[in-house]
Amino acid sequence: MFYESFSYQAQSWNHPRRLVAKVEWHWDELFPRVGFIVTNMTGWSRKVVKFCNGRGTAEQWIKEGKYAVKWTRLSCRNFRDNQARLQLFALAYNLGNFLRRLALPRSVKHWSLTTLREKLIKIGAKVVTHSRHVIFQMGEVAVPRELFAAILNRIQRFGVPPPLVQRG
């Protein structure tokens, strides 16, 4: 990767601005990937690109929260009610990320929070209770039985160990 910074003025701009260019060469590609950032930040070009990439990542997380958890739906008239509602949305977002990052098998690690919500959380199911056992019945349309069992196994591994008994 190569980084370079230079001044540039487009016809519609009233003064020149700083551009930072990032050029990436990949072994299996004929042409390099080139990206430009228009900025007023000072400092090393590599650090400007790193900062902007981090900001872009954070904006993607915000967008994911807006669409998957719908945390922008703060329709209460009272500020405290909206505050509590936003905290619940943030908790749901964090639980979804926890599930995605730590409990999903490798084959579905790439699922977005929206996919996770649609395939694992918002599904119809029926709980049938018998004298000796409880059966959780759900259609295999969204998630195959083996995948659901693997996810439950991974979640179960995070179980809290029993408390230590002190003997005196």
HUCOR-V742339 format. One record per residue. PSI is psi in whole degrees, -180 to 180 (999 if undefined). BURIAL is + if it has 24 or more other ideal C-beta (glycine too) atoms within 12 Angstrom, else -. Layout:
psi:PSI burial:BURIAL
psi:PSI burial:BURIAL
//
This chain:
psi:141 burial:-
psi:142 burial:-
psi:141 burial:+
psi:149 burial:-
psi:139 burial:+
psi:166 burial:-
psi:141 burial:-
psi:144 burial:-
psi:115 burial:-
psi:163 burial:-
psi:-35 burial:-
psi:-8 burial:-
psi:146 burial:-
psi:-10 burial:-
psi:160 burial:-
psi:151 burial:-
psi:161 burial:-
psi:132 burial:-
psi:137 burial:+
psi:126 burial:+
psi:141 burial:+
psi:124 burial:+
psi:123 burial:-
psi:129 burial:-
psi:127 burial:-
psi:142 burial:-
psi:-29 burial:-
psi:12 burial:-
psi:143 burial:-
psi:-41 burial:-
psi:150 burial:-
psi:159 burial:-
psi:127 burial:-
psi:132 burial:-
psi:147 burial:-
psi:144 burial:-
psi:125 burial:+
psi:124 burial:-
psi:162 burial:-
psi:10 burial:-
psi:147 burial:-
psi:168 burial:-
psi:-177 burial:-
psi:142 burial:-
psi:-40 burial:+
psi:-41 burial:-
psi:-34 burial:-
psi:-44 burial:+
psi:-43 burial:+
psi:-44 burial:-
psi:-47 burial:-
psi:-38 burial:+
psi:-42 burial:-
psi:-40 burial:-
psi:-40 burial:-
psi:-39 burial:-
psi:-45 burial:-
psi:-39 burial:-
psi:-33 burial:-
psi:-39 burial:-
psi:-41 burial:+
psi:-45 burial:-
psi:-40 burial:-
psi:-41 burial:+
psi:-38 burial:+
psi:-40 burial:-
psi:-40 burial:-
psi:-43 burial:+
psi:-16 burial:+
psi:47 burial:-
psi:2 burial:+
psi:-2 burial:-
psi:76 burial:-
psi:79 burial:-
psi:7 burial:-
psi:151 burial:-
psi:-25 burial:-
psi:135 burial:-
psi:-43 burial:-
psi:-36 burial:-
psi:-43 burial:-
psi:-37 burial:-
psi:-47 burial:-
psi:-40 burial:-
psi:-43 burial:-
psi:-38 burial:+
psi:-38 burial:-
psi:-39 burial:-
psi:-42 burial:+
psi:-39 burial:-
psi:-43 burial:-
psi:-41 burial:+
psi:-46 burial:+
psi:-39 burial:-
psi:-39 burial:-
psi:-42 burial:+
psi:-39 burial:-
psi:-48 burial:-
psi:-45 burial:+
psi:-43 burial:+
psi:-32 burial:-
psi:-22 burial:-
psi:-15 burial:+
psi:139 burial:+
psi:160 burial:-
psi:-34 burial:-
psi:-22 burial:-
psi:19 burial:+
psi:-26 burial:-
psi:-6 burial:-
psi:138 burial:+
psi:168 burial:-
psi:-32 burial:+
psi:-46 burial:-
psi:-43 burial:-
psi:-44 burial:+
psi:-46 burial:+
psi:-35 burial:-
psi:-24 burial:+
psi:-31 burial:+
psi:-47 burial:+
psi:58 burial:-
psi:150 burial:-
psi:140 burial:-
psi:165 burial:-
psi:134 burial:-
psi:120 burial:-
psi:124 burial:-
psi:128 burial:-
psi:177 burial:-
psi:-33 burial:-
psi:-14 burial:-
psi:165 burial:-
psi:133 burial:-
psi:131 burial:-
psi:107 burial:-
psi:129 burial:-
psi:154 burial:-
psi:147 burial:-
psi:22 burial:-
psi:-46 burial:-
psi:-49 burial:-
psi:129 burial:+
psi:154 burial:-
psi:-43 burial:-
psi:-41 burial:-
psi:-43 burial:-
psi:-42 burial:+
psi:-41 burial:-
psi:-41 burial:-
psi:-44 burial:+
psi:-39 burial:-
psi:-44 burial:-
psi:-37 burial:-
psi:-40 burial:-
psi:-30 burial:-
psi:-19 burial:-
psi:6 burial:-
psi:151 burial:-
psi:130 burial:-
psi:155 burial:-
psi:150 burial:-
psi:150 burial:-
psi:135 burial:-
psi:122 burial:-
psi:129 burial:-
psi:134 burial:-
psi:999 burial:-
//
